Structures are given as structure tokens and as C-alpha cells.
């Protein structure tokens, strides 16, 4: 049995989100919460909300024991890319890519 939560179109690049996800993968839920609270990265706050959502899904939808949950899988993929233009010299334009991420967090119960 597993509980799942998804976060789509978060306005942080997938590379930056992946760094924070590496810190909490295969960890107990309480340890993952503490890690996210004390990590000074921009992705920590939305990932903490996602983790809390996954725990709530596990408790309410799947009747899982919250004290035995751990992060079994956490991965990030590229979302849509917002394309913007930056004016440059002599009338030229350079493209700026504002990347977004789609994050999936899966919790399982430890045996």
C-alpha cells in the first residue's frame, strides 16, 4: 500500500528541486519534515507542504499508520517552460527560459 501526492507547475527549476529531494528520499517522515524545515533552499517550503499532503492522504484515504511512514520514492520532472524575452543591444533579443517542475512523492509503511 502506498500514498501519493503530486505538485505540478512549481516555479523552481527541476535541478534545484532534485537537490532537496535527494535529502529526504528513503527517510522516515518525521526526519524528512525536520530536514525540510531546516534546509535553506527555495524548494524546501513547497516540498514540506507536499510531504504533509502525502501524510494526510495516507491517513485519510488509505488508513495507514502515520508513525511508520517513510518516503519510498521522490522524483521530479520538467514542467512547462515559460519563455520570456530580454532586450539586448542593437535591437537584439535574448530568450530567458523560466523553468517549472512537476514533483511526485510516494510514501509507504515500514514493515
N, C-alpha and C positions, 0 to 999 in steps of 0.2 A: 504494500500500500504506500502511496506517495501523495504528497500535497504539492501543488504547483502554483506559482504566481508569476505573472509577466508584467513587464514595464516597457511600453513602446514609445518611441519618438522622444527619448530623453535627450536634451540638448547638450550632451557631452560626447566627445569622440569615443569610439569603441576601445581604442588603445588605452585611454585613461581609465575607463571603467574596468577594463580587464585587469589592470594592476591591483585595484581594490578587491576584485572578485577572487584573485589568487590568494588573498589574505584569509578569506573566510571559507574557502572550499574544504570539505571534509572535516569541518569543525562542529562542535556542539552549538546549539542555538544560542545559549547564554554567552558562550565565549565569542561567538560571531557578533552578537549585539554589542558586547563590550569593546571588541576590536573596531567596529564601525563607529562607535561613539567617540573613540579616542584617536581616530585616524584623521589627519588634517588634509583631506583631499576633497575636491568638489563633488565627487561621486558618492561620498560616504553617506550624506544625508538622504538622497533618494533611495539608495540601496538599503538603508536602515528601515525606511518605510516599506520597501518591498519585502524585506525579511519579516517584518511584523505582519504584513498582509498574508504571507505564506503560512505563518504560525496560526493566524486566525482561521485560514482556510482548513488547516489540518485539524484544528479543534472543533470547528463548527460543521464542516462538510463531511469529514471522514472519521470523526470520533477517535482521533489519535491522542496518545498521551504526550502532552506538551513537554514534560520534563525529559523524555527520551528522544526528542527530535534532534537530527543533525542535518547539515547542508550536504546532501549527497551529490548534487550537481549544480553548477552555476556557470552559465556561459553567456556571452554577449555577441551580437551580430550587428552589422551595419544597418542603420535605418535609412530613411530618405536623406538626401544631401541637399541642403539649401544653397543655391548658387547666387552669389552677390557679385557686384562689380565695384572695383576700386579705381577711381580716376588716377591716371599717371601722367607723366609729362608728354608734351606734344600731342595731346588729344587721344593718347592710347588708353586702353582699359585693361586692367588685370583682373582675373577672376579670383574670388575668395570662396572657398568651399566650407560651409558651416555644417559639420557632420553631426548626425544623430545616431542613437544606439537603441537596440532592442535587447532587453535583458530577460533571461529566464532563470528562475530559482526553483529548485526541486528539493523538498525535504522528505526524509524517510525516518522511520522509527528504528532505533537501535535494538538489537535483539538482547 
